């Protein structure tokens, strides 16, 4: 047992990291349940592609509205207290959603409102949680610590969670959300055990919110590697968001998959992510960061083309497997590069600028995806994603060289 614990969380990373890891695993499993149950719940209330894509948009829109301010608060206040408080708020919203389902007063409007509130809470939780790791482990251990967190995300959020969430939803629509309440509360309790070094700013040293935000934006713009990451993520999330916003309809209408089969899509992607996990060290020792990201963007472009052409799960599931491996490799690389490059006092705000790029692209893409699917069918967003990604690969190809040596950069030149 001790050997297993040492493999999962090496002792040199510290006890505080183990509490953080356990909290991350609990909340990731809860979010994984909702990953399948949320789209299934809205699809049970309406088949209008615009409302289905709106459900995805309302989960990503809060980052656009509150993300920058969440970063400011993470750099000013007690980060552990923020995470605990927001997770308690999430538990309350989920409990109210369960009550609406059980009393049969749930509707598309109720689900959309709940998704917006949950997305708003997650903005503060996720942004602040991302700032904890650089405070707990040394710079040289960030890669392995991120890999452990990402491994838990893949296994629990992407692999086990959606399949279990779809199965629970089939048994009772409220079941996956009730289970998520328990897991979110567990995550709050576990992260409360994390001991953090002194951080934040005393009230007399806090400037205007806008000044703090502007400082982070300027820092990102002046750092070639981080700037390139943000621009690339924003651009490609427009095409990704357009396709994935109607995935629940694509799975049912194009691939003929039911609720459990829809969960299988995410599970297959997660298995691909595990393959990426096991090969990540071998790949990064042989391929430069710039080339690695170029390959990843080509893989993503071809994924959209393959799914636009696919008509059966036999063809589509291997595509989701490959995409899952790509997503893990890309996510781990970009997170580690950013954490190593950003000063501690800017971690929250620069992370929020990065997430603004992530969710900004997803919001734009989700809006386009619903319109395209309504006018051209469920494959239209995938054709758009393929064409748009192909253009972006050409435009961004040379810019990706900026991150080739970002692993060694700690400050802006």
CORBEL-V951239 format. One record per pair of residues at least 4 apart in sequence whose C-alpha atoms are under 8 Angstrom apart, sorted by the first residue. I is the first residue (numbers start at 0). J is the second residue. Records with the same first field share a line. If there is no record, write none. Layout:
# CORBEL-V951239
I=J  J
This chain:
# CORBEL-V951239
0=4
1=5
2=6
3=7
4=8  9
5=9  10
7=147
8=12  16  17  147
9=13
10=14
12=16  17  135  136  140  144
13=17  135  136
14=18
15=19  135  192  193  194  195
16=20  132  135  136  193
17=21
18=22  189  190  192  193
19=23  189  190  193
20=24  147  148
21=25  186  189
22=26  185  186  187  188  189  190
23=27  148  151  152  186
24=28  148  151  152  155  186
25=29  182  183  185  186
26=30  179  182  183  185  186
27=31  151  152  155  156  160
28=32  152  155  156  159  160  179  182
29=33  156  160  178  179  180  182  183
30=34  156  160  179
31=35  155  156  157  158  159  160  161  164
32=36  156  160  161  162  163  164  165  175  176  179
33=37  160  161  164  175  176  179
34=38  156  160  161  164
35=39  161  162  164  165  261  262
36=40  161  164  165  168  172  175  176
37=41
38=42  51  54  247
39=43  165  168  247  258
40=44  110  172
41=45  51  54  107  110  111
42=46  51  247
44=106  107
45=50  51  107
46=50  51
47=51
48=52  245  248  369  370  372  373
49=53  366  369  370  373
50=54  369
51=55  244  245  369
52=56  244  245  365  366  368  369
53=57  111  365  366  369
54=58  111  114
55=59  244  365
56=60  244  361  362  365  366
57=61  111  114  115  118
58=114  115  117  118  119
59=63  118  358  359  361  362
60=64  115  118  358  359  362
61=65  66  115  118  119  122
62=66  67  118  119  122  354  355  358  359
63=67  355  358  359
65=69  119  122
66=70  122  123  126  351  352  354  355
67=71  212  348  351  352  355
68=72  208  212  348
69=73  122  123  126  127  347  348  351
70=74  123  126  127  346  347  348  349  350  351
71=75  208  211  212  347  348
72=76  347
73=77  78  81  126  127  130  199  347  348
74=78  198  199  200  344  345  346  347  348
75=198  199  200  201  205
76=81  198  199  200
77=81  198  199
78=82  127  128  130  131
79=83  190  191  193  195
80=84  191
81=85  123  124  127
82=86  123  124  127  128  187  190
83=87  187  188  190  191
84=88  187
85=89  120  121  123  124
86=90  120  124  183  184  186  187
87=91  183  184  187
88=92  120
89=93  117  120  121  180  183
90=94  179  180  181  183  184
91=95  180
92=96  113  116  117
93=97  113  117  176  177  179  180
94=98  176  177  180
95=99
96=100  105  109  110  113  173  176
97=101  173  174  176  177
98=102
99=103  104  105
100=104  105  172  173
101=173
105=109  110
106=110
107=111
108=112
109=113
110=114
111=115
112=116
113=117
114=118
115=119
116=120
117=121
118=122
119=123
120=124
121=125  126
122=126
123=127
124=128
125=129
126=130  347  350  351  354
127=131  347
128=132
129=347  350
130=134  346  347  350
131=135  195
132=136  141  144
133=137  138  141  338  343
134=195  196  343
135=195
136=140  141  144
137=141
138=339
140=144
141=145  335  338  339
142=146  331  335
143=147
144=148
145=149  331  334  335
146=150  276  331
147=151
148=152
149=153  327  331
150=154  273  276
151=155  156
152=156  157
153=157  158  269  270  272  273
154=158  159  160  269  270  273
155=159  160
156=160  161
157=161  265  266  268  269
158=162  265  266  267  268  269  270
159=163  266
160=164
161=165  262  263  265  266
162=166  259  262  263  265  266
163=167  262
164=168  175  262
165=169  175  258  259  261  262
166=170  258  259
167=171  172  174  175
168=172  173  174  175
169=258  259
170=174
173=177
174=178
175=179
176=180
177=181
178=182
179=183
180=184
181=185
182=186
183=187
184=188
185=189
186=190
187=191
188=192
189=193
199=344
200=204  205
201=205
206=210  211
207=211
208=212
209=213
210=214
211=215  348
212=216  348
213=217
214=218
215=219  345  348  349  352
216=220  349  352
217=221
218=222  349  411
219=223  225  226  349  352
220=225  226
221=226  411
222=226  411  412
223=227  401  402
224=228  401  402  405
225=229  336  337  340  402
226=230
227=231  398  399  401  402
228=232  333  402
229=233  352  353  356  357
230=234  356
231=235  395
232=236  356  357  360
233=237  356  357  358  359  360  361
234=238  360  391
235=239  360  388  391
236=240  357  358  359  360  361  364
237=241  359  360  361  362  363  364  365  384
238=242  360  364  383  384  385  387  388
239=243  361  364  384
240=244  360  361  362  363  364  365  368
241=245  361  363  364  365  366  367  368  369  380  381  383  384
242=246  303  364  365  368  380  381  384
243=365
244=364  365  368  369
245=249  368  369  372  377
246=250
247=251  261
248=252  253  377
249=253  254  377  378
250=254  255  256  257  260  261
251=255  256  257  261
252=256  377
253=310  311  377  378
254=309  310  311  312
255=311  312
256=260  261  312
257=261
258=262
259=263
260=264
261=265
262=266
263=267
264=268  316  319
265=269  319
266=270
267=271  316  317  319  320  323
268=272  319  320  321  322  323  324
269=273  320  323  324
270=274  320  323  324
271=275  319  320  321  322  323  324
272=276  320  323  324  325  326  327  328
273=277  324
274=278  324
275=279  323  324  325  327  328
276=324  327  328
278=282
279=283  328
280=284
281=285
282=286
283=287  288  291
286=290  291
287=291  403
288=292  332  402  403  404
289=293  399  400  401  402  403
290=294  399  400  403
291=295
292=296  329  399
293=297  392  396  399
294=298
295=299  325  329
296=300  388  392
297=301  389  392
298=302  322  325
299=303  322  325  388
300=304  384  385  388  389
301=305  385
302=306  318  319  322  385
303=307  381  382  384  385
304=308  381  382  385
305=309  315  318
306=315  318  378  381
307=378  379  381  382
309=314  315
310=314  315
311=315
312=316
313=317
314=318
315=319
316=320
317=321
318=322
319=323
320=324
321=325
322=326
323=327
324=328
325=329
326=330
327=331
328=332
329=333
330=334
331=335
332=336
333=337
334=338
335=339
336=340  405  406
337=341
338=346
339=406  408  409
340=405  406  408  409  410  411
341=345  346  349  409  410
342=346  409  410
345=349
346=350
347=351
348=352
349=353
350=354
351=355
352=356
353=357
354=358  359
355=359
356=360
357=361
358=362
359=363
360=364
361=365
362=366
363=367
364=368
365=369
366=370
367=371  380
368=372  379  380
369=373
370=374
371=375  376  377  379  380
372=376  377  378  379  380
373=377
375=379
377=381
378=382
379=383
380=384
381=385
382=386
383=387
384=388
385=389
386=390
387=391
388=392
389=393
390=394
391=395
392=396
395=399
399=403
401=405
402=406
404=408
